[in-house]
C-alpha cells in the first residue's frame, strides 16, 4: 500500500482517495472493541500511511498554487477574484492526472482567477473523495499558511513590491482568501498570515512618503516583530532607519516566515462515514465479487433483525 501511495505522491486525486480509505479503515479498526486489541501493528502502520499520504498531498498542492502567486501582485487584475464552474470542473479532472493543473497552464495564463479555480477544485476533490472534514480543514490550514507566508516573504524581501501599484493589487486578493475560506466553513484558517501581509502593506504605504515614527510604527504593526518591520522598511529606497535599528539589534526572531508546517497531522477520532453507515453500500458486492470468487474474502448479509450499523462492535465495547 505504501508503494502504491508513493507512485502517486505527486498526484492529488489518488492521494485524496487513499487518505479517505486508509483513515476510514483505521478508524473502523480503532473503534472495534473485538479486533483492535489484536492488531496494534496494523493500527500503527495505517496511522503512518495516513500521515504519509497527507504530507504528500499537502506538498503536491503547494506546488500547484505556487506558480500563480506572483500574479496576485500584477496591477490590473484585482477584479479577477474567482474561477468559473467550468474551470473548476476541468481543473478537478486534471488533479487526477500526473502533472496536475499547473503543468497544463502556460505561464501567460497563470492568474488570480485560475488560482481560486484551483482552490475550488481542491475543495471539490476532498468532498468527492469523502475525506474527513477535520483532515480537509488541516490540509487547507497548511495550504493557506504556505500561500500567506510566501506572499509575506516576497513583500519583506523584494524591493519592487514596495511600489504602490503592486501592493494595491495584492490587498483585495488577501481579503478574498479570508472570504473564500469563510464561505466554505474553513475559517479562520491562518488568518494571521494574511493579516501580517495586510499590516506589511499598510506599513509600507504609510512610511513611503513620510518620516518614520517609531511609536506609530509599533502601534500600527502589532502583529509584526521588530525585525520584520525593519526588513519591510529596508525595501523602501533611501529611508533613514537609524532611529529604529536600536529596537531590533537584540532581536533573535527571523524576519521571514517558515512556509511549511512541519508538525505531523493529528488524525481525527470522529467524523467518519462508518459512524452513520447502515447496511451494505451500493456497489460493494460488485466491487468484492472478484475477490470473493478467488476465495480471498466472504460477504455475509446482515440479519433482518439487525440495524445494519457498521460500528456495532464499537457500541458493545463502549457499554
MIDREN-901373 format. One record per residue (C-alpha): residue in three letters; x, y, z. Coordinates in nm, 4 decimals, always signed. Layout:
residues N
{Ala; {X; Y; Z}}
...
This chain:
residues 319
{Unk; {+0.0000; +0.0000; +0.0000}}
{Unk; {+0.2846; +0.2398; +0.0776}}
{Unk; {+0.4387; +0.1641; -0.2621}}
{Unk; {+0.1050; +0.2393; -0.4280}}
{Unk; {+0.0822; +0.5746; -0.2486}}
{Unk; {+0.4446; +0.6532; -0.3365}}
{Unk; {+0.3688; +0.6018; -0.7054}}
{Unk; {+0.1007; +0.8709; -0.6799}}
{Unk; {+0.2763; +1.1030; -0.4340}}
{Unk; {+0.2655; +1.3939; -0.6818}}
{Unk; {-0.0942; +1.3370; -0.7982}}
{Unk; {-0.3573; +1.4945; -0.5680}}
{Unk; {-0.6556; +1.2832; -0.6786}}
{Unk; {-0.5229; +0.9376; -0.5850}}
{Unk; {-0.3696; +1.0784; -0.2678}}
{Unk; {-0.7061; +1.2164; -0.1515}}
{Unk; {-0.8631; +0.8794; -0.2367}}
{Unk; {-0.6115; +0.6898; -0.0231}}
{Unk; {-0.6308; +0.9362; +0.2675}}
{Unk; {-1.0041; +0.8763; +0.2882}}
{Unk; {-0.9874; +0.4978; +0.2575}}
{Unk; {-0.6954; +0.4454; +0.4947}}
{Unk; {-0.8254; +0.6844; +0.7612}}
{Unk; {-1.1720; +0.5217; +0.7410}}
{Unk; {-1.0144; +0.1773; +0.7765}}
{Unk; {-0.8006; +0.2959; +1.0671}}
{Unk; {-1.0991; +0.4473; +1.2473}}
{Unk; {-1.3092; +0.1358; +1.1956}}
{Unk; {-1.0421; -0.0912; +1.3424}}
{Unk; {-0.9671; +0.1500; +1.6292}}
{Unk; {-1.3296; +0.1520; +1.7372}}
{Unk; {-1.3876; -0.2211; +1.7031}}
{Unk; {-1.3618; -0.3474; +2.0591}}
{Unk; {-1.3167; -0.7085; +1.9451}}
{Unk; {-1.0485; -0.6503; +1.6798}}
{Unk; {-0.8329; -0.3535; +1.7842}}
{Unk; {-0.6600; -0.5229; +2.0824}}
{Unk; {-0.5242; -0.7891; +1.8461}}
{Unk; {-0.3788; -0.5687; +1.5715}}
{Unk; {-0.1620; -0.2904; +1.7239}}
{Unk; {+0.0965; -0.3198; +1.4452}}
{Unk; {-0.1730; -0.2781; +1.1801}}
{Unk; {-0.3072; +0.0328; +1.3555}}
{Unk; {+0.0433; +0.1806; +1.3701}}
{Unk; {+0.1037; +0.1082; +1.0020}}
{Unk; {-0.2281; +0.2616; +0.8974}}
{Unk; {-0.1545; +0.5720; +1.1055}}
{Unk; {+0.1849; +0.6120; +0.9385}}
{Unk; {+0.0344; +0.5602; +0.5923}}
{Unk; {-0.2328; +0.8231; +0.6572}}
{Unk; {+0.0316; +1.0743; +0.7658}}
{Unk; {+0.2497; +0.9872; +0.4650}}
{Unk; {-0.0359; +1.0313; +0.2184}}
{Unk; {-0.1406; +1.3570; +0.3866}}
{Unk; {+0.2095; +1.5061; +0.3696}}
{Unk; {+0.2430; +1.4012; +0.0058}}
{Unk; {-0.0919; +1.5642; -0.0778}}
{Unk; {-0.0051; +1.8831; +0.1118}}
{Unk; {+0.3293; +1.9137; -0.0679}}
{Unk; {+0.1764; +1.8477; -0.4106}}
{Unk; {-0.0945; +2.1114; -0.3598}}
{Unk; {+0.1606; +2.3717; -0.2532}}
{Unk; {+0.3389; +2.3062; -0.5825}}
{Unk; {+0.0080; +2.3504; -0.7665}}
{Unk; {-0.0587; +2.7004; -0.6296}}
{Unk; {+0.2986; +2.8331; -0.6077}}
{Unk; {+0.3406; +2.9407; -0.9750}}
{Unk; {+0.0225; +3.1507; -0.9551}}
{Unk; {+0.1194; +3.3594; -0.6521}}
{Unk; {+0.3169; +3.6227; -0.8430}}
{Unk; {+0.0024; +3.7010; -1.0452}}
{Unk; {-0.1516; +3.8428; -0.7266}}
{Unk; {+0.0964; +4.1313; -0.7483}}
{Unk; {+0.0074; +4.2131; -1.1093}}
{Unk; {-0.1702; +4.5501; -1.1470}}
{Unk; {-0.4910; +4.5494; -1.3440}}
{Unk; {-0.6124; +4.2049; -1.2364}}
{Unk; {-0.7631; +4.2807; -0.8958}}
{Unk; {-1.1104; +4.2136; -1.0334}}
{Unk; {-1.0193; +3.8551; -1.1200}}
{Unk; {-1.1131; +3.7109; -0.7836}}
{Unk; {-1.2570; +3.3717; -0.8662}}
{Unk; {-1.2761; +3.0940; -1.1223}}
{Unk; {-1.5911; +2.9843; -1.3009}}
{Unk; {-1.7603; +2.6465; -1.2650}}
{Unk; {-1.6215; +2.5326; -1.5995}}
{Unk; {-1.2645; +2.5976; -1.4860}}
{Unk; {-1.3253; +2.4257; -1.1532}}
{Unk; {-1.4596; +2.1094; -1.3172}}
{Unk; {-1.1770; +2.0872; -1.5714}}
{Unk; {-0.9171; +2.1535; -1.3012}}
{Unk; {-1.0753; +1.8813; -1.0857}}
{Unk; {-1.0201; +1.6312; -1.3679}}
{Unk; {-0.6568; +1.7457; -1.4000}}
{Unk; {-0.5937; +1.6804; -1.0303}}
{Unk; {-0.6315; +1.3087; -1.1052}}
{Unk; {-0.3612; +1.3127; -1.3723}}
{Unk; {+0.0209; +1.3220; -1.3486}}
{Unk; {+0.1407; +1.6815; -1.3618}}
{Unk; {-0.1812; +1.8152; -1.2120}}
{Unk; {-0.3241; +2.1511; -1.3158}}
{Unk; {-0.0303; +2.3889; -1.3243}}
{Unk; {+0.1736; +2.1838; -1.5711}}
{Unk; {-0.1148; +2.2205; -1.8168}}
{Unk; {-0.1422; +2.6003; -1.7821}}
{Unk; {+0.1037; +2.8161; -1.9715}}
{Unk; {+0.2939; +3.0823; -1.7798}}
{Unk; {+0.0933; +3.3504; -1.9665}}
{Unk; {-0.2334; +3.2121; -1.8256}}
{Unk; {-0.1304; +3.1981; -1.4619}}
{Unk; {-0.3679; +3.4357; -1.2889}}
{Unk; {-0.5619; +3.5078; -0.9730}}
{Unk; {-0.8701; +3.3719; -1.1462}}
{Unk; {-0.7038; +3.0359; -1.2104}}
{Unk; {-0.5584; +3.0284; -0.8590}}
{Unk; {-0.9016; +3.0489; -0.6982}}
{Unk; {-1.0388; +2.7986; -0.9506}}
{Unk; {-0.7643; +2.5583; -0.8369}}
{Unk; {-0.8667; +2.6132; -0.4739}}
{Unk; {-1.2279; +2.5377; -0.5693}}
{Unk; {-1.1135; +2.2210; -0.7471}}
{Unk; {-0.9120; +2.1089; -0.4419}}
{Unk; {-1.2147; +2.1643; -0.2186}}
{Unk; {-1.4342; +1.9653; -0.4595}}
{Unk; {-1.1722; +1.6878; -0.4686}}
{Unk; {-1.1737; +1.6463; -0.0913}}
{Unk; {-1.5539; +1.6448; -0.0847}}
{Unk; {-1.5884; +1.3983; -0.3760}}
{Unk; {-1.3413; +1.1611; -0.2050}}
{Unk; {-1.5382; +1.1986; +0.1203}}
{Unk; {-1.2253; +1.2933; +0.3151}}
{Unk; {-1.2865; +1.3589; +0.6845}}
{Unk; {-1.3767; +1.7268; +0.7332}}
{Unk; {-1.1125; +1.7823; +1.0001}}
{Unk; {-0.8444; +1.6382; +0.7721}}
{Unk; {-0.9694; +1.8674; +0.4943}}
{Unk; {-0.9528; +2.1612; +0.7332}}
{Unk; {-0.5960; +2.0753; +0.8336}}
{Unk; {-0.4974; +2.0450; +0.4673}}
{Unk; {-0.6275; +2.3936; +0.3842}}
{Unk; {-0.4684; +2.5319; +0.7009}}
{Unk; {-0.1293; +2.4201; +0.5706}}
{Unk; {-0.2018; +2.5302; +0.2153}}
{Unk; {-0.3084; +2.8773; +0.3258}}
{Unk; {-0.0100; +2.9007; +0.5579}}
{Unk; {+0.2132; +2.8303; +0.2601}}
{Unk; {+0.0372; +3.0943; +0.0487}}
{Unk; {+0.0281; +3.3610; +0.3212}}
{Unk; {+0.3868; +3.3125; +0.4373}}
{Unk; {+0.5174; +3.3027; +0.0781}}
{Unk; {+0.3426; +3.6299; -0.0025}}
{Unk; {+0.4706; +3.7909; +0.3172}}
{Unk; {+0.8274; +3.6836; +0.2431}}
{Unk; {+0.8017; +3.8354; -0.1034}}
{Unk; {+0.6761; +4.1641; +0.0379}}
{Unk; {+0.9512; +4.1680; +0.3009}}
{Unk; {+1.2428; +4.0953; +0.0685}}
{Unk; {+1.1660; +4.2092; -0.2849}}
{Unk; {+1.2215; +4.5803; -0.3331}}
{Unk; {+0.9890; +4.6158; -0.6324}}
{Unk; {+0.6835; +4.5266; -0.4224}}
{Unk; {+0.7262; +4.8473; -0.2266}}
{Unk; {+0.5711; +5.0323; -0.5186}}
{Unk; {+0.2066; +5.1284; -0.4679}}
{Unk; {+0.0505; +4.9526; -0.7686}}
{Unk; {+0.1812; +4.6092; -0.6738}}
{Unk; {+0.0645; +4.6480; -0.3158}}
{Unk; {-0.2801; +4.7781; -0.4107}}
{Unk; {-0.3223; +4.4777; -0.6441}}
{Unk; {-0.2429; +4.2304; -0.3653}}
{Unk; {-0.4771; +4.3703; -0.0972}}
{Unk; {-0.8132; +4.2566; -0.2444}}
{Unk; {-0.6742; +3.9101; -0.3089}}
{Unk; {-0.5672; +3.8737; +0.0540}}
{Unk; {-0.9170; +3.9644; +0.1661}}
{Unk; {-1.0588; +3.7215; -0.0886}}
{Unk; {-0.8649; +3.4324; +0.0678}}
{Unk; {-1.0329; +3.5033; +0.4003}}
{Unk; {-1.3763; +3.5334; +0.2382}}
{Unk; {-1.3222; +3.2159; +0.0353}}
{Unk; {-1.2380; +3.0165; +0.3494}}
{Unk; {-1.5308; +3.1580; +0.5445}}
{Unk; {-1.7790; +3.0761; +0.2673}}
{Unk; {-1.6707; +2.7109; +0.2779}}
{Unk; {-1.6725; +2.6747; +0.6536}}
{Unk; {-1.2928; +2.6707; +0.6750}}
{Unk; {-1.2481; +2.9979; +0.8615}}
{Unk; {-1.0399; +3.1006; +1.0424}}
{Unk; {-0.7523; +2.9354; +0.8577}}
{Unk; {-0.4181; +3.1029; +0.9130}}
{Unk; {-0.5838; +3.4405; +0.9133}}
{Unk; {-0.2735; +3.5602; +1.0958}}
{Unk; {-0.0528; +3.5072; +0.7881}}
{Unk; {-0.2817; +3.7137; +0.5701}}
{Unk; {-0.3219; +3.9744; +0.8451}}
{Unk; {+0.0576; +4.0005; +0.8574}}
{Unk; {+0.0586; +4.0706; +0.4837}}
{Unk; {-0.2094; +4.3385; +0.5212}}
{Unk; {-0.0184; +4.5054; +0.8046}}
{Unk; {+0.3008; +4.4945; +0.5985}}
{Unk; {+0.1241; +4.6656; +0.3080}}
{Unk; {-0.0204; +4.9318; +0.5375}}
{Unk; {+0.3224; +4.9924; +0.6922}}
{Unk; {+0.4884; +5.0403; +0.3546}}
{Unk; {+0.2127; +5.2709; +0.2332}}
{Unk; {+0.2344; +5.4876; +0.5465}}
{Unk; {+0.6140; +5.5084; +0.5567}}
{Unk; {+0.6858; +5.5530; +0.1881}}
{Unk; {+0.6059; +5.9219; +0.1757}}
{Unk; {+0.6713; +6.0257; +0.5352}}
{Unk; {+0.9296; +6.0109; +0.8112}}
{Unk; {+0.9319; +5.7002; +1.0292}}
{Unk; {+0.7686; +5.7472; +1.3654}}
{Unk; {+0.8823; +5.4544; +1.5818}}
{Unk; {+0.5884; +5.4807; +1.8210}}
{Unk; {+0.3346; +5.4881; +1.5379}}
{Unk; {+0.5076; +5.2010; +1.3575}}
{Unk; {+0.4900; +4.9894; +1.6731}}
{Unk; {+0.1212; +5.0697; +1.7242}}
{Unk; {+0.0164; +5.0080; +1.3642}}
{Unk; {+0.2220; +4.6887; +1.3308}}
{Unk; {+0.1320; +4.4953; +1.6436}}
{Unk; {+0.1364; +4.1594; +1.4614}}
{Unk; {+0.4822; +4.2178; +1.3132}}
{Unk; {+0.8034; +4.1548; +1.5042}}
{Unk; {+1.0564; +4.4419; +1.5163}}
{Unk; {+1.2941; +4.2554; +1.2853}}
{Unk; {+1.0106; +4.2040; +1.0354}}
{Unk; {+0.9303; +4.5758; +1.0464}}
{Unk; {+1.2949; +4.6590; +0.9826}}
{Unk; {+1.3121; +4.4141; +0.6912}}
{Unk; {+0.9998; +4.5672; +0.5381}}
{Unk; {+1.1219; +4.9237; +0.5736}}
{Unk; {+1.4524; +4.8343; +0.4120}}
{Unk; {+1.2665; +4.7571; +0.0885}}
{Unk; {+1.1972; +5.1318; +0.0533}}
{Unk; {+1.4759; +5.3369; -0.1027}}
{Unk; {+1.6710; +5.5955; +0.0968}}
{Unk; {+1.4970; +5.5571; +0.4330}}
{Unk; {+1.6914; +5.6503; +0.7437}}
{Unk; {+1.6480; +5.3555; +0.9802}}
{Unk; {+1.8969; +5.4590; +1.2482}}
{Unk; {+1.6239; +5.5556; +1.4947}}
{Unk; {+1.4618; +5.2158; +1.4564}}
{Unk; {+1.7632; +4.9862; +1.4343}}
{Unk; {+1.8300; +5.0137; +1.8087}}
{Unk; {+1.4957; +4.8485; +1.8801}}
{Unk; {+1.5824; +4.5370; +1.6812}}
{Unk; {+1.9539; +4.4980; +1.7477}}
{Unk; {+1.8948; +4.2321; +2.0121}}
{Unk; {+1.6150; +4.0518; +1.8292}}
{Unk; {+1.6731; +3.6831; +1.7554}}
{Unk; {+1.3493; +3.6155; +1.5658}}
{Unk; {+1.3854; +3.5616; +1.1898}}
{Unk; {+1.2418; +3.8303; +0.9595}}
{Unk; {+1.0837; +3.5748; +0.7261}}
{Unk; {+0.8156; +3.3128; +0.7858}}
{Unk; {+0.8532; +2.9375; +0.7540}}
{Unk; {+0.6404; +2.8379; +0.4561}}
{Unk; {+0.5765; +2.4803; +0.5735}}
{Unk; {+0.4120; +2.3474; +0.8887}}
{Unk; {+0.6241; +2.0502; +0.9940}}
{Unk; {+0.4198; +1.9054; +1.2797}}
{Unk; {+0.2545; +1.5701; +1.1996}}
{Unk; {-0.1175; +1.5663; +1.1405}}
{Unk; {-0.3374; +1.4622; +1.4306}}
{Unk; {-0.5766; +1.2059; +1.2852}}
{Unk; {-0.9361; +1.2839; +1.3950}}
{Unk; {-1.1226; +1.0360; +1.6145}}
{Unk; {-1.4681; +1.1102; +1.4713}}
{Unk; {-1.6451; +1.2302; +1.1582}}
{Unk; {-1.6121; +0.9116; +0.9512}}
{Unk; {-1.8769; +0.7513; +0.7319}}
{Unk; {-1.8675; +0.4216; +0.9250}}
{Unk; {-2.0242; +0.6046; +1.2206}}
{Unk; {-2.3533; +0.6564; +1.0398}}
{Unk; {-2.3370; +0.3952; +0.7610}}
{Unk; {-2.6200; +0.1404; +0.7587}}
{Unk; {-2.6423; -0.1787; +0.5570}}
{Unk; {-2.4329; -0.2671; +0.2540}}
{Unk; {-2.3258; +0.0355; +0.0462}}
{Unk; {-2.4363; +0.0389; -0.3155}}
{Unk; {-2.1779; -0.1277; -0.5369}}
{Unk; {-1.9863; -0.3013; -0.2571}}
{Unk; {-2.0949; -0.6542; -0.3566}}
{Unk; {-1.9943; -0.5937; -0.7186}}
{Unk; {-1.6607; -0.4498; -0.6078}}
{Unk; {-1.5843; -0.7503; -0.3865}}
{Unk; {-1.7064; -1.0157; -0.6313}}
{Unk; {-1.3647; -1.0842; -0.7936}}
{Unk; {-1.2034; -1.1261; -0.4507}}
{Unk; {-1.4899; -1.3478; -0.3329}}
{Unk; {-1.4551; -1.5747; -0.6369}}
{Unk; {-1.0831; -1.6155; -0.5625}}
{Unk; {-1.1641; -1.7122; -0.2049}}
{Unk; {-0.9919; -1.4048; -0.0580}}
{Unk; {-1.2953; -1.2913; +0.1414}}
{Unk; {-1.6610; -1.3573; +0.2142}}
{Unk; {-1.9575; -1.1235; +0.2371}}
{Unk; {-2.2283; -1.2121; +0.4879}}
{Unk; {-2.5611; -1.0349; +0.4557}}
{Unk; {-2.6908; -0.8816; +0.7765}}
{Unk; {-2.9790; -1.0365; +0.9614}}
{Unk; {-3.3248; -0.8966; +0.9021}}
{Unk; {-3.3286; -0.8155; +1.2737}}
{Unk; {-3.0044; -0.6201; +1.2537}}
{Unk; {-2.9922; -0.2418; +1.2396}}
{Unk; {-2.7159; -0.2687; +0.9803}}
{Unk; {-2.4839; -0.0442; +1.1826}}
{Unk; {-2.1164; -0.0903; +1.0942}}
{Unk; {-1.9973; +0.0237; +1.4382}}
{Unk; {-2.1935; -0.2362; +1.6400}}
{Unk; {-1.8774; -0.3842; +1.7933}}
{Unk; {-1.7731; -0.0346; +1.8956}}
{Unk; {-2.1088; +0.0244; +2.0630}}
{Unk; {-2.0815; -0.3034; +2.2574}}
{Unk; {-1.7270; -0.2231; +2.3653}}
{Unk; {-1.8281; +0.1203; +2.4911}}
{Unk; {-2.1054; -0.0263; +2.7020}}
